[in-house]
Amino acid sequence: MSPEKQLATFIAKFTPGIASQTHEVLVKMRARLPGAIELVYDNYNALAIGFGPTERTSEAIFSIAVFPRWISLFFLQGVGLPDPDHLLQGSGKVVRHIVLKDLKTLDSRGVKTLMSKAVARSGKQIDATQPNRLVIKSISAKQRPRRPA
């Protein structure tokens, strides 16, 4: 099965609303990050899709995590990222996130600015002249239910 078809089957496990929102978020992320390599992890807790310049997980700049009730946008090097609107959540040593309540959140000026700053400060830049590519990195045998109980 192609990576695109595999991703579609992972997304189809969620409710129609979350699945639709996931597809819409992916369209916007792909448009915003031309040339990104997408790293897919169908994990125990969530479906995670990273976006970066290479297949190395450590070089990913963003990821989206799809949960049964919401989607979050993770800034994988979010600590220290200038955030005058205080949009970033989390208290870890490296990562910060924003819950995407709807597509308006992803399209907001503040989120777009944060994303631009994160791309600018990443070590290796995404080659926008290359096509986006999808790589299935892992599929957990055991997973939490993808639909709310």
N, C-alpha and C positions, 0 to 999 in steps of 0.2 A: 504494500500500500504506500502511496506517495506521502511525503510529510504533510502536504496540504490536506489530504483526505484523513490522515491520522489526527491532525489538529481538529478538523471538523467533527470527528467522532468524540474527541475529548470535550469539545464545547457542547455537543448535543446532549451530554449527560446532565446539563444544568436546566433549570426551568426556561421556558421560552423567553421570558423577559430578560433574564441574565444572559442567556445565549445571544439574544439580539444585541444587547448592550455590548457584549464582548466583541462581536463582529464590528460594531460601529467604532469601538475604541481602537481595534486593530487597524481599521481603515485610516483613522486619524493619525495613529502612531506611525504607520507606514508612510503616510504623506509627509509627516513632519521629520521623519528620519530616513530619507532616501538612501539606499545602499546598506542599511543596517542588516546585520545577520541576527535572525530571531532564534533564540535558544529556548526550546520548549521542555518543561519539566512537569509531567503529570504526577504531582506529588501526593503524599498522604493527605495533607490539609487543604491543598488548593492546586489549581492549574496555574503555573507560572510561566510567563513568556518574557524572556530577557531581550534587550535590544543593545547591540554593541557593534564595534568595528571588526571583531574576529569571532571565532568559535570558542575563544577562551572565556569562561564564565567570569573570571576575575577582571576582564576588560569591559564587561557590560556596563552601560551607563544607567539604564532604566530597566524596570520590569513591571509588568502588570501581574497582579495575582487575582485570580477569579475565585471567589468564595460563593457559597450557596445563596447569600443575600446581598453581596456587594462586590465591587471591583476596586482594588487599590492600585495607585501608581506609586512605585517605589523609585526613589532616587538612591542608587546604590552607593554613591559617595556623597550623600546628602549632608553629612555633618560639616558645618562651617559654610554651607551655601548661604549667601545673603538672602534673607527672607523677611523683608520689611513688612509684609502683610501677615506674617505668622501663620502661613498655610501648612507648613511641614509639621508632621506629628511623629512622635517616637522619641525614645531616650537612649537608644543603643549607641555604640561607639562609632558606627559608620553610616548606617542606613537611616533614611527618613522616608515618610510616605504621606500620601494624600488619598483619602477615600473619595472615589469618584461617584458622588451622589447621582449625577446624571452627566450627559455630554457637555452641558454648559460649564461644568467644573473644569473639564479638560480644555475647553475653549476660552476660559477666562484669561484675562491679561496677566494676572499674577502667576498662573500655572505656566503659561507660555514663556514668561520672563524667566521663571525658575528653570525651565527646561533648556532655554537658550544658554543660561549661565552654566548649567551642568555640562552641556555639550562642550562649551568653550573651555572649561577647566579639565575636561577628561584628558588622560594621557595620550591616547591614540585616537585620531579622528576617524569618523566613518567616511568611507569613500563613496560620495554621492553619485559618482559616475557608474558604479556597479549596481546591478539589480539586487533588490532585497532577496535574502535567501533564508529558508526555514530549515532548522536542524532539530530533530527530536533527540534530546539529550538523555532523558530517562523517563521511565514509566514505572511507578510504584505498583507492586502487586496488590498491596493492601491500601485502600483509600477510604476516607470518610465519605459519607453520602454527599452527593453533589446537589441534592435538592433538600430544602428545609423540611424538617420533620413535621 
